Amino acid sequence: MLFLLFFILHWYLSLFSQTFFQHRYAAHKAFRMNNFWEKSFHIFAYLTQGSSYMSPRAYGIMHRMHHAYTDTEKDPHSPQFSKNVFTMMWHTRRVYLDIVYNKMEVEERFEKGVPTWPTFDRWAGSAYSRLLWVCIYTVVFILLMPTPWLLILLPITVAIGAVHGAIINWFAHKYGYHNFEMKNTSRNLFNLDVFMLGESYHNNHHKRPSSINFGFRWHELDPVYPVIRLLAFMRIIHLNKPSMVEAH
């Protein structure tokens, strides 16, 4: 029971960090926050994503590139130019690392306003940090898992951020339905998205990239949307006025 609780909590806390901080905030600036809370969510993302922590700066740049170049050769993760989900994930990793280590020229428009904390990211994304988290996860598995067969879930735990990304970037560009006719292959993967915290409403997101609510139809529940509203009510974040929203 404790093992299942750990796995589920890690899945959703890591996913929340990605969709709330790296995706909606870093990439799309769907809302604003001060420097204290930005640093706090940096740390929260690291603690919840662990070995698969993604630099908000690099994530923001790469995701903006995805919106600008969707389904073209410049898209960092497109099923149109990958044989399978694993080759797409590998290509995405290469683009991500090129951004992290400044090995590729990034257009100015993609860097505008992305959160940066170089000293923190150097540790959080280092091999030492990732290895430390792998050791922690391994110990947790050994202590909590009721059967050794559950070790097959350890790679998912270690690479959980990449797994989340692959589900959306591969399957939500191949399967599902669409509410909006777009010049790309984006789809809404689930009718009711509790599994991916609203991220699977990918067609909706490509139509309204800076919206704080990824749902559109009555049944399209975005579990993160009420959390954003609550944080805004608590003045931890500040919602943009419609005129301030930028589409990337």
C-alpha positions as CSV (number, residue, x, y, z in Angstrom):
1,M,0.0,0.0,0.0
2,L,2.8,2.4,0.9
3,F,4.6,1.6,-2.3
4,L,1.5,2.3,-4.4
5,L,1.0,5.6,-2.6
6,F,4.6,6.6,-3.2
7,F,4.4,5.8,-6.9
8,I,1.1,7.6,-7.4
9,L,2.3,10.7,-5.4
10,H,5.5,10.8,-7.4
11,W,3.6,10.6,-10.7
12,Y,1.2,13.4,-9.9
13,L,3.6,15.7,-8.0
14,S,6.2,15.5,-10.8
15,L,3.5,16.0,-13.4
16,F,2.0,19.0,-11.5
17,S,5.5,20.7,-11.4
18,Q,5.9,20.2,-15.1
19,T,2.5,21.4,-16.2
20,F,2.2,24.3,-13.7
21,F,5.7,25.6,-13.5
22,Q,7.7,24.5,-16.6
23,H,4.9,24.4,-19.1
24,R,2.2,27.0,-18.2
25,Y,4.6,29.5,-16.4
26,A,8.1,29.1,-17.9
27,A,7.1,28.4,-21.5
28,H,3.8,30.3,-21.9
29,K,3.8,32.9,-19.1
30,A,0.1,32.2,-18.5
31,F,0.5,33.9,-15.1
32,R,3.1,35.9,-13.2
33,M,4.9,35.4,-9.8
34,N,7.5,37.3,-7.9
35,N,11.2,36.2,-7.6
36,F,10.6,34.4,-4.2
37,W,7.9,32.2,-5.5
38,E,9.7,31.5,-8.8
39,K,12.7,30.2,-6.8
40,S,10.4,28.3,-4.5
41,F,8.7,26.5,-7.5
42,H,12.2,25.9,-9.0
43,I,13.0,24.0,-5.8
44,F,9.6,22.3,-5.7
45,A,10.1,21.0,-9.3
46,Y,13.5,19.6,-8.3
47,L,12.2,17.8,-5.3
48,T,9.2,16.3,-7.2
49,Q,10.9,15.5,-10.4
50,G,14.2,14.3,-8.9
51,S,16.4,12.5,-11.4
52,S,14.3,13.7,-14.4
53,Y,14.4,17.4,-13.3
54,M,14.1,19.7,-16.3
55,S,15.6,23.2,-16.4
56,P,12.7,25.6,-16.6
57,R,14.7,27.8,-19.0
58,A,15.6,25.0,-21.3
59,Y,12.1,23.5,-21.1
60,G,10.5,26.9,-21.8
61,I,12.7,27.5,-24.9
62,M,12.2,24.0,-26.3
63,H,8.5,24.1,-25.8
64,R,8.2,27.5,-27.5
65,M,10.1,25.9,-30.4
66,H,7.6,23.1,-30.5
67,H,4.7,25.6,-30.9
68,A,6.6,27.6,-33.5
69,Y,7.7,24.6,-35.6
70,T,5.0,22.0,-34.9
71,D,5.3,18.9,-37.1
72,T,8.3,20.3,-39.1
73,E,11.9,19.2,-39.0
74,K,12.7,22.0,-36.5
75,D,10.1,20.6,-34.0
76,P,12.1,19.2,-31.0
77,H,9.6,16.4,-30.7
78,S,7.4,15.4,-33.6
79,P,6.1,11.9,-34.4
80,Q,6.3,13.0,-38.0
81,F,10.0,12.8,-38.1
82,S,10.7,9.9,-35.7
83,K,10.3,6.2,-36.3
84,N,9.0,5.5,-32.9
85,V,8.4,7.1,-29.5
86,F,11.9,6.1,-28.3
87,T,13.8,7.8,-31.2
88,M,11.6,10.9,-30.6
89,M,12.5,10.9,-26.9
90,W,16.2,10.6,-27.8
91,H,16.0,13.5,-30.2
92,T,14.2,15.6,-27.6
93,R,16.9,14.8,-25.1
94,R,19.6,15.9,-27.6
95,V,17.8,19.2,-28.3
96,Y,17.3,19.8,-24.6
97,L,21.0,19.2,-23.7
98,D,22.1,21.5,-26.6
99,I,20.0,24.3,-25.1
100,V,21.2,23.6,-21.5
101,Y,24.9,23.7,-22.6
102,N,24.4,26.5,-25.1
103,K,25.5,24.3,-28.0
104,M,22.7,25.6,-30.3
105,E,21.8,29.1,-31.4
106,V,18.4,30.1,-29.9
107,E,16.2,32.7,-31.4
108,E,15.7,35.7,-29.1
109,R,11.9,35.3,-29.1
110,F,12.2,31.9,-27.5
111,E,14.3,33.2,-24.6
112,K,12.2,36.2,-23.7
113,G,11.1,36.0,-20.1
114,V,12.0,32.4,-19.4
115,P,13.0,31.9,-15.7
116,T,16.7,31.4,-15.1
117,W,18.6,30.2,-12.1
118,P,22.0,28.9,-13.5
119,T,23.7,28.0,-10.3
120,F,20.7,25.9,-9.1
121,D,20.2,24.2,-12.5
122,R,23.9,23.3,-12.7
123,W,23.4,21.2,-9.6
124,A,19.9,20.0,-10.2
125,G,20.7,18.8,-13.7
126,S,24.1,17.4,-12.9
127,A,25.0,13.7,-13.2
128,Y,25.8,13.7,-9.4
129,S,22.3,14.9,-8.6
130,R,20.6,12.5,-10.9
131,L,22.6,9.6,-9.5
132,L,21.7,10.6,-6.0
133,W,18.0,10.5,-6.8
134,V,18.4,7.1,-8.5
135,C,19.9,5.8,-5.3
136,I,17.1,7.3,-3.2
137,Y,14.4,5.8,-5.5
138,T,16.2,2.4,-5.4
139,V,16.2,2.4,-1.6
140,V,12.6,3.4,-1.5
141,F,11.7,0.6,-3.8
142,I,13.6,-2.0,-1.8
143,L,12.0,-0.8,1.5
144,L,8.4,-0.5,0.2
145,M,7.8,-2.8,-2.7
146,P,5.8,-6.0,-1.7
147,T,7.3,-8.0,-4.5
148,P,10.6,-7.8,-6.5
149,W,8.6,-7.8,-9.7
150,L,7.7,-4.1,-9.1
151,L,11.3,-3.2,-9.9
152,I,10.2,-3.0,-13.5
153,L,8.6,0.3,-12.5
154,L,11.9,1.8,-11.3
155,P,12.9,3.0,-14.8
156,I,9.6,4.9,-15.0
157,T,10.3,6.5,-11.7
158,V,13.8,7.5,-12.7
159,A,12.7,9.0,-16.0
160,I,9.2,10.1,-15.0
161,G,9.5,13.5,-16.7
162,A,10.5,12.0,-20.0
163,V,7.6,9.5,-19.7
164,H,5.1,12.3,-19.2
165,G,6.5,14.2,-22.2
166,A,6.5,11.1,-24.4
167,I,2.8,10.4,-23.6
168,I,1.8,13.8,-24.8
169,N,4.3,14.5,-27.5
170,W,3.8,11.2,-29.2
171,F,0.3,9.9,-28.5
172,A,-1.5,13.3,-28.4
173,H,-0.2,14.0,-32.0
174,K,-1.4,10.6,-33.3
175,Y,-4.6,9.6,-31.4
176,G,-7.7,11.2,-30.0
177,Y,-10.1,13.9,-31.2
178,H,-9.9,17.6,-31.9
179,N,-12.1,20.6,-31.1
180,F,-10.2,22.9,-33.4
181,E,-9.0,22.6,-37.0
182,M,-5.2,23.3,-36.8
183,K,-2.4,23.2,-39.2
184,N,-0.8,20.5,-37.1
185,T,-1.5,17.0,-35.8
186,S,-2.4,18.0,-32.2
187,R,-5.2,15.9,-30.7
188,N,-7.0,15.7,-27.4
189,L,-6.0,12.3,-26.1
190,F,-8.6,11.8,-23.3
191,N,-12.2,13.0,-23.0
192,L,-11.7,13.3,-19.2
193,D,-8.1,13.9,-18.3
194,V,-7.3,13.1,-14.7
195,F,-4.4,10.8,-15.7
196,M,-2.3,13.7,-17.2
197,L,-3.7,16.6,-15.3
198,G,-5.1,18.3,-18.4
199,E,-2.0,18.0,-20.5
200,S,-3.7,15.6,-22.9
201,Y,-6.0,18.3,-24.1
202,H,-3.2,19.1,-26.6
203,N,-5.4,20.3,-29.5
204,N,-7.1,22.8,-27.1
205,H,-3.6,23.9,-25.9
206,H,-2.3,24.5,-29.4
207,K,-5.3,26.6,-30.2
208,R,-5.0,28.6,-26.9
209,P,-1.4,28.1,-25.7
210,S,-1.4,30.7,-23.0
211,S,-4.8,29.8,-21.4
212,I,-4.7,28.8,-17.8
213,N,-7.4,26.2,-18.5
214,F,-6.5,23.5,-21.0
215,G,-10.1,22.2,-21.0
216,F,-12.7,23.6,-23.5
217,R,-15.8,21.5,-23.6
218,W,-17.9,20.9,-20.4
219,H,-16.5,17.4,-19.9
220,E,-12.8,18.4,-20.3
221,L,-11.7,18.7,-16.7
222,D,-8.4,20.3,-16.2
223,P,-7.4,19.5,-12.6
224,V,-4.7,22.2,-12.5
225,Y,-7.1,25.0,-13.4
226,P,-8.7,25.3,-9.9
227,V,-5.3,25.1,-8.3
228,I,-4.2,28.1,-10.4
229,R,-7.3,29.9,-9.4
230,L,-6.6,29.1,-5.7
231,L,-3.0,30.3,-5.9
232,A,-4.1,33.5,-7.6
233,F,-6.7,34.0,-4.8
234,M,-3.9,33.6,-2.3
235,R,-1.8,36.1,-4.3
236,I,1.0,33.6,-4.8
237,I,0.6,34.1,-8.5
238,H,-1.0,36.8,-10.6
239,L,-3.2,36.1,-13.6
240,N,-2.6,38.0,-16.8
241,K,-5.1,40.4,-18.3
242,P,-6.2,39.2,-21.7
243,S,-4.2,41.8,-23.5
244,M,-1.0,40.6,-21.7
245,V,-1.3,37.0,-22.8
246,E,1.3,36.0,-25.4
247,A,0.9,33.1,-27.7
248,H,4.1,31.1,-28.4
